[in-house]
Amino acid sequence: MNQESTTGFSFPGLPGWPQAGMQMFTSPWLLEQGFAKNWAQTLQAFQEKAAGNLGTGGPVAAHGSVPHIPEKTLLKLQQDYVQEAVQLWNQCLQGAPSFQDRRFKGEAWKQNPISAFAAAVYLLNARTLMAMADAVQADAKTKSRICFAVEQWVAATAPSNFLALNPEAQKLAIDTQGESLINGIKNMLHDLRQGHMSMTDESLFEVGRNVATTEGAVVYENELFQLLEYKPLTAKVYERPLLLVPPCINKFYILDLQPENSFIRYAVSQGQRTFVVSWRNPDQSLAAKTWDDYIEEAAIKAISVVQDITGAEQINTLGFCVGGTILTTALAVLAGRGVHPAASVTLLTTLIDFSNVGILDVFIDESVVASRELTMGQCGLLNGKEMASTFSMLRPNELVWNYVVGNYLKGQTPPPFDLLYWNSDSTNLPGPFYAWYLRNTYLENNLIKPGKLTVCGQKIDLRKLGVSLPLYIYGSREDHIVPIDSAYASTQTLPGKKRFVMGASGHIAGVINPPAANKRSHWLRADGKLPASLQDWIDGAREIPGSWWSDWAVWLKGHGGKQIAAPQTYGKARAGYTAIEPAPGRYVKVKL
């Protein structure tokens, strides 16, 4: 069969799978003569297909080479496959194989020799396919796309994903007298109606009731955002307030899930007078909004309002992910105007230098960006479901097929998990904003080029942020969206006195790591040095058990100024800012 990948690259599947795998029950001779020969044909077809699809007028031709696998490498792959297959055959004659892969670790797989063998054959095929993709000689982007496409296909064809090959789902169906299958159908129909796959029991969560519950009020709003001010939890607060700018591709309450893991509540408990931007979920009325609009009418406006309400000449600022890119751009615009409102900047898993964007690079090239500019560059919306699907594809086993098996084959309701509820609460993006962002960051990396970009009528030069601006830069070690070396690259790009911290885990779990949980570690350098290489920084860093939040809180207090009596009301009536409605406000509650 042929499978078309989302990257536009076609690649052949395993000829005869799963029928070919069943040949192995007959004899090793058939295995060697039939299945291995099949693999030789597959490898050759892969090479020819790559040359045919990517070698004419595409990105590969532009780099002067056609993807290919050297003949010696093909032969080695075939020989290794045959050797491993024979070993597998001999192992199965002595008993069912055991697995480290969690998809096949259940007792039902061990007790059913056919299912166990199917899983073992699949894992062998998967290893060979990935080795074959890795052996392709091509430019870096093309090779990444091939590997990504093969990974998607491998994840999709796991025997655990099919009822006929999944002994756990079969046993559950028998034990429940078919009730699990009925529930699976109900779950599938429910997900079709809601427009996305359930990753958690969404009925157990409600924004404002048991997520996004930190007490506060909306003190300003326009068509792009609401500004939330939170009620102090301490008798005194620092005179310089804290403004948080979360990513506009998601909703702000990732920073305020539940009281025990709320970053916002933690900041408030540390004596920080805290304000947060809550982005509006765009509809057609915002379909023409641009990057400039988000900088001038949202980020810069939020900074100005916080200054007006608090009376502070300078404020502390924090940007998370895309929010950090927006915040940095806004501060660069203001710096170009000779205005410096930030007493400090915290950047959490933020890309400023887009030289290495990790696996997301497979989706970006000139043709993709030009297509977006043509279809939505002037007006339109990027549907949040498309963005959510893209991010899920980055981890297909954990974020796609795991739920296919649990929800549909086994008829289970996924357990409650606030982070996954937030993950499913997607937002749209204005087309012009998105198209500009793709070209000028991911494709051309213009933000770090002095004078290259004009935003809000101002030439962008990050050097104008000033060498006296304190920055706290955080990156997550296993981040697949903002690779750790890209987070670290901000230390080499931005001026100012910088403190870099590396946390364990990924893009979200690394950030949302409250100290009370006493989970995960973070790494710091006592000497404060920031060498050009991340590895050199790591070599001189020490591991500290627990959350990085405590380190950040101490650092931020050093830039908060003196402590003053906590305000008794929200906003500032004399300046025209009063409580509009209780936090979290109505903008965050708008669904797709």
C-alpha positions as CSV (number, residue, x, y, z in Angstrom):
1,M,0.0,0.0,0.0
2,N,1.0,3.6,-0.3
3,Q,0.6,6.2,2.4
4,E,0.6,9.9,1.7
5,S,2.2,12.0,4.4
6,T,1.2,15.4,5.5
7,T,4.5,16.8,4.3
8,G,3.8,15.9,0.7
9,F,6.2,13.0,0.6
10,S,4.9,9.6,-0.4
11,F,6.5,6.5,0.9
12,P,5.8,2.8,0.5
13,G,4.4,0.7,3.3
14,L,5.5,-2.9,4.1
15,P,4.4,-5.1,1.2
16,G,2.1,-7.8,2.4
17,W,1.9,-6.6,6.0
18,P,0.4,-8.2,8.1
19,Q,0.2,-11.2,5.8
20,A,3.9,-11.3,5.2
21,G,4.5,-11.4,8.9
22,M,2.4,-14.5,9.2
23,Q,4.7,-16.3,6.8
24,M,7.1,-16.5,9.7
25,F,5.0,-19.2,11.3
26,T,5.8,-21.6,8.6
27,S,9.6,-21.8,8.6
28,P,12.8,-19.7,8.8
29,W,13.5,-20.7,5.1
30,L,10.3,-19.0,4.0
31,L,11.2,-16.0,6.2
32,E,14.5,-15.6,4.5
33,Q,13.3,-16.3,1.0
34,G,10.0,-14.4,1.1
35,F,9.9,-11.7,3.8
36,A,13.5,-10.6,3.4
37,K,13.1,-10.4,-0.3
38,N,10.1,-8.3,0.3
39,W,12.2,-6.0,2.4
40,A,14.8,-5.7,-0.3
41,Q,12.1,-4.6,-2.7
42,T,10.7,-2.2,-0.1
43,L,14.0,-0.6,0.4
44,Q,14.6,-0.2,-3.3
45,A,11.1,1.2,-3.8
46,F,11.7,3.7,-1.0
47,Q,14.8,5.0,-2.7
48,E,13.1,5.2,-6.1
49,K,10.0,6.9,-4.6
50,A,12.1,9.4,-2.8
51,A,13.9,10.3,-6.0
52,G,10.7,10.5,-8.0
53,N,8.8,12.7,-5.5
54,L,11.4,15.0,-4.2
55,G,14.0,15.2,-6.9
56,T,12.1,17.4,-9.4
57,G,11.7,21.1,-8.8
58,G,11.3,20.6,-5.0
59,P,13.4,21.5,-2.1
60,V,15.8,18.6,-2.7
61,A,16.6,19.6,-6.2
62,A,17.3,23.1,-4.9
63,H,20.0,21.7,-2.7
64,G,21.5,19.8,-5.6
65,S,20.9,16.2,-4.4
66,V,18.2,13.5,-4.7
67,P,17.5,11.5,-1.5
68,H,19.0,8.1,-1.8
69,I,20.2,5.2,0.4
70,P,23.7,3.9,-0.6
71,E,23.6,0.4,-2.0
72,K,26.0,-0.9,0.8
73,T,23.7,0.5,3.4
74,L,20.7,-1.1,1.8
75,L,22.4,-4.5,1.8
76,K,23.4,-4.1,5.5
77,L,19.9,-3.2,6.4
78,Q,18.6,-6.3,4.7
79,Q,21.2,-8.5,6.3
80,D,20.5,-7.1,9.8
81,Y,16.8,-7.6,9.2
82,V,17.2,-11.2,8.3
83,Q,19.5,-11.9,11.2
84,E,17.1,-10.3,13.7
85,A,14.1,-12.0,12.1
86,V,15.7,-15.4,12.5
87,Q,16.6,-14.7,16.1
88,L,13.0,-13.7,16.7
89,W,11.8,-16.9,15.2
90,N,14.1,-18.9,17.4
91,Q,13.0,-16.9,20.5
92,C,9.3,-17.5,19.7
93,L,9.9,-21.3,19.4
94,Q,11.0,-21.1,23.1
95,G,8.1,-19.0,24.3
96,A,6.3,-15.7,23.9
97,P,8.7,-12.7,23.6
98,S,8.6,-10.0,26.3
99,F,8.5,-6.3,25.6
100,Q,9.7,-3.0,27.1
101,D,7.3,-1.1,24.8
102,R,4.4,-0.1,27.1
103,R,1.9,-0.7,24.3
104,F,2.6,-4.5,24.5
105,K,3.5,-5.0,28.2
106,G,0.0,-6.2,29.3
107,E,-0.5,-9.8,30.4
108,A,-2.9,-10.4,27.5
109,W,0.0,-9.9,25.0
110,K,2.1,-12.4,26.8
111,Q,-0.6,-15.0,27.1
112,N,-1.5,-14.9,23.4
113,P,1.4,-16.2,21.3
114,I,0.0,-14.9,18.0
115,S,-0.5,-11.4,19.4
116,A,2.9,-11.4,21.0
117,F,4.5,-12.5,17.8
118,A,2.6,-9.9,15.8
119,A,3.9,-7.3,18.2
120,A,7.5,-8.6,18.0
121,V,7.3,-8.5,14.2
122,Y,5.9,-5.0,14.2
123,L,8.7,-3.8,16.5
124,L,11.3,-5.4,14.2
125,N,9.7,-3.8,11.1
126,A,9.4,-0.4,12.9
127,R,13.1,-0.5,13.8
128,T,14.1,-1.3,10.3
129,L,11.9,1.3,8.8
130,M,13.3,4.0,11.0
131,A,16.8,2.8,10.3
132,M,16.1,3.0,6.6
133,A,14.8,6.5,7.0
134,D,17.8,7.5,9.0
135,A,20.1,6.1,6.3
136,V,18.7,8.3,3.6
137,Q,21.3,10.7,2.3
138,A,19.7,14.1,1.7
139,D,19.7,17.7,2.9
140,A,18.7,18.1,6.6
141,K,15.2,19.3,6.0
142,T,14.3,16.5,3.5
143,K,15.8,13.9,5.8
144,S,13.8,15.2,8.7
145,R,10.6,15.1,6.7
146,I,11.2,11.5,5.6
147,C,11.9,10.5,9.2
148,F,8.8,12.3,10.4
149,A,6.6,10.7,7.8
150,V,8.0,7.2,8.5
151,E,7.4,7.8,12.3
152,Q,3.8,8.7,11.6
153,W,3.3,5.6,9.5
154,V,5.0,3.4,12.1
155,A,2.9,4.8,14.9
156,A,-0.3,4.3,13.0
157,T,0.3,0.7,12.0
158,A,1.0,-0.7,15.5
159,P,-1.0,-3.9,16.1
160,S,-2.3,-2.4,19.3
161,N,-4.3,0.1,17.2
162,F,-6.5,-2.6,15.7
163,L,-9.2,-4.6,17.5
164,A,-8.4,-7.7,15.5
165,L,-4.8,-7.6,16.7
166,N,-5.2,-6.3,20.3
167,P,-5.7,-9.1,22.8
168,E,-6.3,-6.6,25.7
169,A,-9.2,-5.0,23.9
170,Q,-10.5,-8.5,22.8
171,K,-10.4,-9.8,26.4
172,L,-12.1,-6.7,27.7
173,A,-14.9,-7.1,25.2
174,I,-15.4,-10.7,26.3
175,D,-15.2,-10.0,30.0
176,T,-17.8,-7.1,29.7
177,Q,-20.0,-9.1,27.2
178,G,-19.5,-6.5,24.5
179,E,-20.1,-3.4,26.7
180,S,-16.6,-2.1,26.1
181,L,-17.2,-2.1,22.4
182,I,-20.5,-0.3,22.8
183,N,-18.9,2.3,25.0
184,G,-16.1,2.7,22.4
185,I,-18.6,3.4,19.7
186,K,-20.3,6.0,22.0
187,N,-17.0,7.6,22.8
188,M,-16.2,7.8,19.1
189,L,-19.5,9.4,18.3
190,H,-19.1,11.8,21.1
191,D,-15.7,12.9,19.9
192,L,-17.0,13.3,16.3
193,R,-19.7,15.6,17.6
194,Q,-17.3,17.7,19.7
195,G,-14.7,17.8,16.9
196,H,-11.7,16.5,18.6
197,M,-10.4,13.4,20.4
198,S,-11.0,13.3,24.2
199,M,-7.7,13.2,26.1
200,T,-9.4,13.5,29.5
201,D,-12.9,13.5,30.9
202,E,-13.8,17.1,29.9
203,S,-17.1,17.0,31.7
204,L,-15.2,17.2,35.0
205,F,-13.7,20.6,34.3
206,E,-15.1,24.0,33.9
207,V,-13.1,27.2,33.5
208,G,-13.7,29.4,36.5
209,R,-15.1,26.6,38.6
210,N,-12.2,24.2,39.1
211,V,-9.5,25.5,36.7
212,A,-8.6,29.2,36.4
213,T,-9.9,29.9,39.9
214,T,-7.3,32.3,41.4
215,E,-9.3,35.3,42.6
216,G,-9.1,38.4,40.6
217,A,-11.0,40.7,38.2
218,V,-10.9,42.0,34.6
219,V,-9.7,45.6,34.8
220,Y,-9.3,46.4,31.1
221,E,-10.4,44.9,27.8
222,N,-10.4,45.6,24.1
223,E,-11.1,43.5,21.1
224,L,-7.9,41.5,21.4
225,F,-7.5,40.8,25.1
226,Q,-8.7,41.2,28.6
227,L,-6.3,42.3,31.4
228,L,-6.7,40.4,34.7
229,E,-5.6,41.7,38.0
230,Y,-5.3,39.2,40.9
231,K,-6.2,39.8,44.5
232,P,-3.1,40.0,46.7
233,L,-2.5,37.1,49.1
234,T,0.0,39.1,51.2
235,A,-0.3,42.2,53.3
236,K,2.4,43.9,51.3
237,V,3.3,43.7,47.6
238,Y,6.4,44.8,45.6
239,E,6.0,48.2,44.2
240,R,6.8,47.0,40.7
241,P,4.0,44.9,39.4
242,L,4.3,41.7,37.3
243,L,2.7,41.4,33.9
244,L,2.4,37.9,32.4
245,V,2.0,37.5,28.6
246,P,1.0,33.9,27.8
247,P,0.9,32.4,24.3
248,C,-2.0,33.5,22.1
249,I,-2.1,30.0,20.5
250,N,-3.5,28.7,23.7
251,K,-5.5,30.0,26.7
252,F,-3.8,31.7,29.6
253,Y,-5.0,29.3,32.3
254,I,-2.2,26.9,31.7
255,L,-0.6,29.2,34.2
256,D,-3.6,28.9,36.5
257,L,-4.8,25.3,36.4
258,Q,-5.8,24.4,39.9
259,P,-4.6,26.1,43.2
260,E,-1.9,23.4,43.9
261,N,-0.2,23.9,40.5
262,S,-1.1,27.5,39.6
263,F,1.9,29.5,38.6
264,I,-0.2,32.7,38.9
265,R,-1.3,31.9,42.4
266,Y,2.3,31.1,43.3
267,A,3.5,34.5,42.0
268,V,0.7,36.3,44.0
269,S,1.7,34.3,47.1
270,Q,5.2,35.7,46.7
271,G,4.0,39.2,47.1
272,Q,3.9,40.0,43.4
273,R,1.0,42.3,42.3
274,T,0.1,40.2,39.3
275,F,-1.5,41.0,36.0
276,V,-2.2,38.6,33.1
277,V,-3.2,39.0,29.5
278,S,-6.2,36.8,28.6
279,W,-6.3,36.6,24.8
280,R,-9.6,36.7,22.9
281,N,-10.4,33.5,20.9
282,P,-10.5,35.2,17.4
283,D,-13.6,34.9,15.3
284,Q,-14.3,36.4,11.8
285,S,-14.4,39.9,13.3
286,L,-10.7,39.6,14.0
287,A,-9.7,37.8,10.8
288,A,-7.7,40.7,9.5
289,K,-5.6,41.3,12.6
290,T,-1.9,41.5,12.1
291,W,1.3,40.9,14.1
292,D,1.5,44.7,14.4
293,D,-2.0,44.8,15.9
294,Y,-1.1,42.2,18.5
295,I,2.1,44.1,19.4
296,E,0.6,47.6,19.6
297,E,-3.0,47.0,20.7
298,A,-2.3,44.1,23.0
299,A,1.3,43.7,24.4
300,I,2.2,47.4,24.4
301,K,-1.3,48.4,25.6
302,A,-1.2,45.9,28.4
303,I,2.2,47.3,29.6
304,S,0.7,50.9,29.5
305,V,-2.4,49.9,31.4
306,V,-0.5,48.2,34.2
307,Q,1.7,51.3,34.5
308,D,-1.4,53.5,34.7
309,I,-3.1,51.3,37.3
310,T,0.0,50.9,39.6
311,G,1.7,54.2,39.0
312,A,5.0,52.3,38.4
313,E,7.4,53.7,35.9
314,Q,8.8,50.3,35.3
315,I,7.2,46.8,35.6
316,N,8.4,43.3,35.7
317,T,7.4,41.2,32.7
318,L,7.1,37.5,31.8
319,G,6.4,35.9,28.4
320,F,5.7,32.2,27.9
321,C,6.3,30.5,24.5
322,V,4.9,32.7,21.7
323,G,3.9,35.2,24.4
324,G,7.6,35.6,25.1
325,T,8.3,36.3,21.4
326,I,5.4,38.9,21.4
327,L,6.7,40.5,24.6
328,T,10.2,40.7,23.3
329,T,9.1,42.3,20.1
330,A,6.9,44.8,22.0
331,L,9.8,45.8,24.2
332,A,12.0,46.2,21.1
333,V,9.4,48.5,19.5
334,L,9.3,50.6,22.6
335,A,13.1,50.6,22.9
336,G,13.2,52.0,19.4
337,R,10.9,54.8,20.5
338,G,13.3,55.5,23.4
339,V,10.9,54.0,26.0
340,H,12.1,51.3,28.5
341,P,9.2,50.1,30.7
342,A,10.6,46.8,31.8
343,A,12.5,46.4,35.0
344,S,13.1,42.8,34.1
345,V,12.0,40.2,31.6
346,T,11.4,36.5,32.2
347,L,11.2,34.2,29.1
348,L,9.8,30.7,29.5
349,T,10.4,28.2,26.7
350,T,10.6,31.0,24.2
351,L,12.0,31.2,20.7
352,I,13.8,34.4,19.8
353,D,16.5,32.9,17.6
354,F,14.7,30.5,15.2
355,S,17.8,28.9,13.8
356,N,16.7,25.6,15.2
357,V,13.0,25.0,15.7
358,G,13.3,21.2,16.1
359,I,10.7,18.9,14.6
360,L,8.4,21.8,13.7
361,D,10.8,22.6,10.8
362,V,9.3,19.7,8.8
363,F,6.2,21.8,8.3
364,I,7.9,25.0,7.2
365,D,9.3,25.9,3.8
366,E,8.8,28.7,1.2
367,S,6.0,26.9,-0.6
368,V,4.1,26.3,2.7
369,V,4.5,29.9,3.9
370,A,3.6,31.3,0.5
371,S,0.5,29.2,0.4
372,R,-0.6,30.5,3.8
373,E,0.1,34.1,2.7
374,L,-2.0,33.5,-0.4
375,T,-5.0,31.9,1.4
376,M,-5.0,33.9,4.7
377,G,-2.3,36.6,4.5
378,Q,-4.9,39.4,4.1
379,C,-7.8,38.0,6.0
380,G,-8.9,34.6,7.4
381,L,-8.6,32.4,10.4
382,L,-6.3,29.5,11.2
383,N,-8.6,27.0,12.9
384,G,-7.4,26.0,16.3
385,K,-8.1,22.3,15.6
386,E,-5.5,22.4,12.9
387,M,-2.9,23.7,15.3
388,A,-3.9,21.2,17.9
389,S,-3.6,18.3,15.4
390,T,-0.2,19.5,14.3
391,F,1.1,19.5,17.9
392,S,-0.4,16.1,18.6
393,M,1.4,14.6,15.5
394,L,4.7,15.5,17.1
395,R,4.1,12.8,19.7
396,P,1.7,10.4,17.9
397,N,1.9,7.4,20.3
398,E,1.3,9.5,23.4
399,L,-1.2,12.1,22.0
400,V,-3.1,10.2,19.3
401,W,-3.0,6.4,19.3
402,N,-2.9,6.0,23.0
403,Y,-6.4,7.6,23.1
404,V,-7.6,5.7,20.0
405,V,-6.9,2.4,21.9
406,G,-8.3,3.5,25.2
407,N,-11.3,5.5,24.1
408,Y,-12.5,3.4,21.2
409,L,-11.1,-0.1,21.3
410,K,-11.4,-0.5,25.1
411,G,-14.4,1.9,25.6
412,Q,-12.7,3.6,28.5
413,T,-13.2,7.2,29.7
414,P,-9.8,8.9,30.0
415,P,-8.9,9.9,33.5
416,P,-9.3,13.5,34.7
417,F,-6.2,15.6,34.0
418,D,-6.4,19.4,34.1
419,L,-3.4,19.9,31.7
420,L,-5.0,17.8,29.0
421,Y,-8.3,19.6,29.4
422,W,-6.4,22.8,28.7
423,N,-4.6,21.2,25.8
424,S,-8.0,20.4,24.2
425,D,-9.3,23.9,24.7
426,S,-8.0,25.2,21.4
427,T,-8.0,28.8,20.0
428,N,-8.0,30.2,16.5
429,L,-5.4,32.7,15.1
430,P,-5.9,35.6,12.7
431,G,-4.6,34.6,9.3
432,P,-2.4,37.7,8.7
433,F,-0.9,37.4,12.1
434,Y,-0.1,33.7,11.5
435,A,1.3,34.2,8.0
436,W,3.6,37.1,9.1
437,Y,4.8,35.0,12.1
438,L,5.6,32.0,9.9
439,R,7.7,33.9,7.4
440,N,9.5,36.3,9.7
441,T,10.4,33.8,12.5
442,Y,10.3,30.2,11.5
443,L,11.2,30.6,7.8
444,E,13.5,33.7,7.7
445,N,14.5,34.2,11.4
446,N,14.3,37.9,10.9
447,L,13.8,38.9,14.5
448,I,17.5,38.6,15.4
449,K,18.6,40.6,12.4
450,P,19.1,44.2,13.4
451,G,17.0,46.5,11.3
452,K,15.5,43.8,9.1
453,L,12.0,44.0,10.5
454,T,9.7,47.0,10.8
455,V,7.0,46.4,13.4
456,C,4.5,49.1,14.3
457,G,6.5,51.6,12.2
458,Q,9.7,50.9,14.2
459,K,12.8,49.1,13.0
460,I,13.5,46.2,15.3
461,D,17.0,45.9,16.9
462,L,17.1,43.7,20.0
463,R,20.4,45.4,21.0
464,K,18.4,48.5,21.9
465,L,16.8,46.5,24.8
466,G,20.0,47.5,26.7
467,V,22.8,45.8,28.5
468,S,21.3,46.8,31.8
469,L,18.0,44.9,31.3
470,P,17.9,41.8,33.6
471,L,16.6,38.6,31.9
472,Y,15.6,35.3,33.4
473,I,15.6,32.7,30.6
474,Y,14.2,29.2,31.2
475,G,14.3,26.2,28.9
476,S,13.0,22.6,29.3
477,R,15.5,19.8,28.7
478,E,13.1,17.5,26.8
479,D,11.1,20.3,25.0
480,H,10.1,19.2,21.5
481,I,8.5,22.6,20.6
482,V,11.2,24.9,21.8
483,P,14.4,22.8,21.8
484,I,16.6,23.4,24.8
485,D,19.5,24.7,22.7
486,S,17.1,27.2,21.0
487,A,15.9,28.4,24.4
488,Y,19.6,28.8,25.4
489,A,20.3,30.7,22.2
490,S,18.5,33.7,23.7
491,T,21.4,34.1,26.0
492,Q,23.6,34.8,23.0
493,T,21.1,37.0,21.1
494,L,19.7,39.3,23.8
495,P,21.7,41.9,25.7
496,G,21.4,42.5,29.4
497,K,22.4,40.6,32.5
498,K,21.0,37.1,32.0
499,R,20.3,34.1,34.2
500,F,19.7,30.8,32.5
501,V,17.9,27.9,34.0
502,M,17.3,24.5,32.5
503,G,14.4,22.4,33.9
504,A,13.6,18.7,33.4
505,S,10.7,17.4,31.3
506,G,9.0,19.1,28.3
507,H,7.4,22.2,27.0
508,I,4.5,22.3,29.5
509,A,5.3,19.9,32.3
510,G,8.7,21.5,32.8
511,V,7.2,24.9,33.3
512,I,4.2,23.8,35.4
513,N,6.2,22.3,38.2
514,P,5.2,23.7,41.6
515,P,7.7,23.5,44.5
516,A,5.2,21.7,46.8
517,A,5.1,18.7,44.4
518,N,8.9,18.3,44.9
519,K,9.2,16.8,41.4
520,R,11.8,17.1,38.7
521,S,15.1,18.9,38.8
522,H,16.6,22.1,37.4
523,W,20.1,23.1,36.6
524,L,22.0,26.2,37.3
525,R,25.6,27.5,37.0
526,A,26.9,29.1,40.2
527,D,29.4,31.2,38.3
528,G,26.7,32.7,36.1
529,K,28.8,32.1,32.9
530,L,27.0,31.8,29.6
531,P,29.3,30.2,27.1
532,A,28.4,30.0,23.4
533,S,27.6,26.3,23.5
534,L,24.7,24.9,25.5
535,Q,26.8,21.8,26.2
536,D,29.6,23.9,27.7
537,W,27.0,25.5,29.9
538,I,25.7,22.1,31.0
539,D,29.2,20.9,31.7
540,G,29.6,23.7,34.3
541,A,26.0,23.4,35.7
542,R,24.8,21.6,38.8
543,E,21.6,19.7,39.2
544,I,19.2,21.0,41.9
545,P,16.3,18.7,42.9
546,G,12.8,20.2,42.7
547,S,11.2,23.1,40.9
548,W,12.9,26.1,39.4
549,W,10.0,28.4,40.6
550,S,11.7,29.0,43.9
551,D,14.9,30.3,42.2
552,W,12.8,32.5,40.0
553,A,10.9,33.9,42.9
554,V,14.1,35.0,44.7
555,W,15.5,36.5,41.5
556,L,12.3,38.4,40.8
557,K,12.1,39.9,44.3
558,G,15.4,41.4,43.6
559,H,13.8,43.5,40.8
560,G,10.5,44.3,42.6
561,G,11.6,47.4,44.4
562,K,10.4,48.2,47.9
563,Q,7.4,46.6,49.5
564,I,4.2,48.6,49.9
565,A,0.7,48.0,51.3
566,A,-1.3,45.7,49.1
567,P,-4.1,47.4,47.2
568,Q,-7.6,46.9,48.6
569,T,-9.5,47.3,45.2
570,Y,-8.9,46.3,41.6
571,G,-7.7,48.7,39.0
572,K,-7.6,52.5,39.6
573,A,-10.8,54.4,39.5
574,R,-9.1,57.8,39.1
575,A,-7.4,56.5,36.0
576,G,-10.6,55.0,34.6
577,Y,-9.9,51.4,35.4
578,T,-12.4,49.4,37.5
579,A,-13.4,45.8,37.9
580,I,-15.4,44.8,34.7
581,E,-16.1,41.3,35.8
582,P,-14.6,38.6,38.0
583,A,-11.6,36.6,36.8
584,P,-11.1,34.6,34.7
585,G,-13.3,36.8,32.5
586,R,-15.5,35.8,29.6
587,Y,-12.9,35.8,26.8
588,V,-11.2,32.7,28.1
589,K,-14.5,30.8,28.2
590,V,-15.2,31.2,24.4
591,K,-14.8,27.8,22.7
592,L,-14.0,27.0,19.1
